[in-house]
Every structure is written in C-alpha cells, then in structure tokens.
Amino acid sequence: MKRIRKRSAAWTATAGMTLLEVTFAMASLAIVMAGAAQGLVTYHEHMELQRQRTTAMENCRTIVSQMRTIRDANINDFPNALLVVFPDETAVAGFTALTNQQVTVDYTDPGANPLEVNVICTWSDLRGRPINFNMTSLITDR
C-alpha cells in the first residue's frame, strides 16, 4: 500500500500561478498579437498597392507597344493612324484588371513629330482612394 504524503502549507501557497498573473500574461500577449496583426495588414496593403502599380505599368506599356506597332504598319500616315485608333484624351477600352480602372491616352501636341504620348492609368486602391500612374513616351516616324 502506498503512502500519500501531505503537502506542506508553504509549498501549496507558492505552487502554480495566480489568476492575476495569468490575466496579465494574456493581456500582454493580446497587445503583442494586435501589433503583429496590424503590421501584417499594413504589409499586405503595401504589397497589393505595388502589385496594382505593376499591373498599371504593364497596361500602359501595352498601349505604347500597340502604338508602335500601328506606327510601323502605317509608315506614310504618321501620326494620323495613331490618332484614329487612340484619339486624344479618350479612354481605351479593354483594361479592367484593377478596380474602377480607366486608361486614357493624351498627346501634348497631336500633330508633332516626335509625338509625345501620355498614357494615364487611374484606379481605386483597397481603401477606395484614387491612384494614378502616368507613362510618357516619344514616338516618331521612322
């Protein structure tokens, strides 16, 4: 038969943690976790905005590339061939990868050679704020 020892009163008074200590530990952990969560949300917002900027830049590059292709196909009709396909200060259809996205082509002087082209991409970020990306290029006849 085993003998069960009684614990001394001094040992039982110091054993374990009190409810107050556990409460402080949980409160400290909650504060640290809230700070970490906020940091992760901010990181995600910045990474998403960078992805959106990259998408906008690629869309603008696509427009400029299409303009150069049109210029090469219509050597004797520069810049009129570009102005027919991409009129001045009008939105270009087909770009919807971003929220409320609109791509606009603007010319500094539509009759100039070289032709200064401004491709402007506007969209809304995660918080609904308007964002602009502008790409400028010079296109000339060859």
C-alpha positions as CSV (number, residue, x, y, z in Angstrom):
1,M,0.0,0.0,0.0
2,K,1.3,3.4,-0.9
3,R,1.5,6.2,1.4
4,I,0.3,9.5,0.3
5,R,2.2,12.4,1.7
6,K,0.6,15.6,2.7
7,R,2.0,18.7,1.1
8,S,3.2,21.4,3.3
9,A,1.3,24.6,3.5
10,A,4.3,26.6,2.3
11,W,4.6,24.5,-0.9
12,T,1.0,24.7,-1.8
13,A,0.9,28.5,-1.3
14,T,3.6,29.1,-3.9
15,A,2.7,26.4,-6.4
16,G,1.2,27.4,-9.8
17,M,0.2,30.9,-11.0
18,T,-2.5,33.1,-9.6
19,L,-5.4,34.3,-11.7
20,L,-4.0,37.8,-11.7
21,E,-0.7,36.6,-13.2
22,V,-2.5,34.7,-15.9
23,T,-4.6,37.7,-16.7
24,F,-1.6,40.0,-17.1
25,A,0.2,37.4,-19.3
26,M,-2.9,37.1,-21.5
27,A,-3.3,40.9,-21.8
28,S,0.4,41.3,-22.7
29,L,0.0,38.6,-25.4
30,A,-3.1,40.2,-26.8
31,I,-1.2,43.6,-27.1
32,V,1.7,41.9,-28.9
33,M,-0.7,39.9,-31.2
34,A,-2.7,43.1,-32.1
35,G,0.6,44.9,-33.0
36,A,1.7,42.0,-35.1
37,A,-1.7,41.7,-36.9
38,Q,-1.6,45.5,-37.7
39,G,1.9,45.1,-39.1
40,L,0.7,42.2,-41.3
41,V,-2.3,44.2,-42.6
42,T,-0.1,47.2,-43.4
43,Y,2.4,44.9,-45.2
44,H,-0.4,43.3,-47.2
45,E,-1.8,46.7,-48.2
46,H,1.6,47.9,-49.4
47,M,2.2,44.7,-51.4
48,E,-1.2,44.9,-53.0
49,L,-0.6,48.5,-54.0
50,Q,2.7,47.5,-55.5
51,R,1.0,44.7,-57.5
52,Q,-1.6,47.2,-58.7
53,R,1.1,49.7,-59.8
54,T,2.9,46.9,-61.7
55,T,-0.3,46.0,-63.4
56,A,-1.0,49.6,-64.3
57,M,2.6,50.0,-65.7
58,E,2.1,46.8,-67.8
59,N,-1.2,48.2,-69.2
60,C,0.5,51.5,-70.2
61,R,3.4,49.6,-71.8
62,T,0.9,47.6,-73.8
63,I,-0.7,50.8,-75.1
64,V,2.7,52.2,-76.1
65,S,3.6,48.9,-77.8
66,Q,0.4,48.9,-79.7
67,M,1.0,52.4,-80.8
68,R,4.5,51.5,-82.1
69,T,3.0,48.5,-84.0
70,I,0.4,50.8,-85.6
71,R,3.2,53.3,-86.5
72,D,5.3,50.5,-88.1
73,A,2.2,49.3,-90.1
74,N,1.3,52.8,-91.3
75,I,4.6,54.4,-92.1
76,N,3.2,57.0,-94.5
77,D,0.3,58.0,-92.3
78,F,2.1,59.2,-89.1
79,P,0.6,60.4,-86.7
80,N,-2.9,60.2,-88.2
81,A,-3.0,56.4,-87.9
82,L,-2.4,56.7,-84.2
83,L,-4.9,59.4,-83.7
84,V,-7.6,57.3,-85.4
85,V,-7.1,54.3,-83.1
86,F,-6.2,56.2,-80.0
87,P,-8.0,59.6,-80.1
88,D,-6.7,62.4,-77.9
89,E,-7.9,62.4,-74.3
90,T,-10.2,59.4,-74.6
91,A,-10.4,56.2,-72.6
92,V,-9.1,53.0,-74.0
93,A,-11.4,50.0,-73.7
94,G,-10.4,46.6,-72.5
95,F,-8.5,47.3,-69.4
96,T,-10.4,46.1,-66.3
97,A,-7.8,44.3,-64.2
98,L,-7.9,46.9,-61.4
99,T,-10.9,48.3,-59.5
100,N,-12.5,51.2,-61.4
101,Q,-9.6,51.2,-63.9
102,Q,-9.5,53.6,-66.7
103,V,-6.7,54.0,-69.2
104,T,-6.5,57.3,-71.1
105,V,-4.2,58.4,-74.0
106,D,-3.2,62.1,-74.1
107,Y,-1.0,63.9,-76.6
108,T,0.9,67.1,-75.8
109,D,0.7,68.2,-79.5
110,P,-1.2,65.7,-81.7
111,G,0.4,67.0,-84.9
112,A,4.0,67.0,-83.7
113,N,6.8,64.7,-84.8
114,P,8.0,63.2,-82.5
115,L,4.7,62.7,-80.9
116,E,4.7,63.0,-77.1
117,V,2.3,60.4,-75.7
118,N,1.0,60.4,-72.1
119,V,-0.7,57.2,-71.1
120,I,-2.6,57.7,-67.8
121,C,-4.0,54.8,-65.8
122,T,-6.3,55.6,-62.9
123,W,-7.9,53.1,-60.5
124,S,-9.1,52.7,-56.9
125,D,-6.9,51.1,-54.2
126,L,-8.0,48.8,-51.4
127,R,-9.4,51.7,-49.4
128,G,-11.2,53.2,-52.4
129,R,-8.7,56.1,-52.9
130,P,-8.0,57.1,-56.5
131,I,-4.5,56.2,-57.7
132,N,-2.8,57.5,-60.9
133,F,0.1,56.0,-62.9
134,N,1.4,58.1,-65.9
135,M,3.8,56.9,-68.6
136,T,5.2,59.3,-71.1
137,S,6.9,58.2,-74.4
138,L,8.1,59.9,-77.6
139,I,7.0,58.2,-80.8
140,T,8.4,59.3,-84.1
141,D,8.1,58.1,-87.7
142,R,11.0,56.0,-88.9
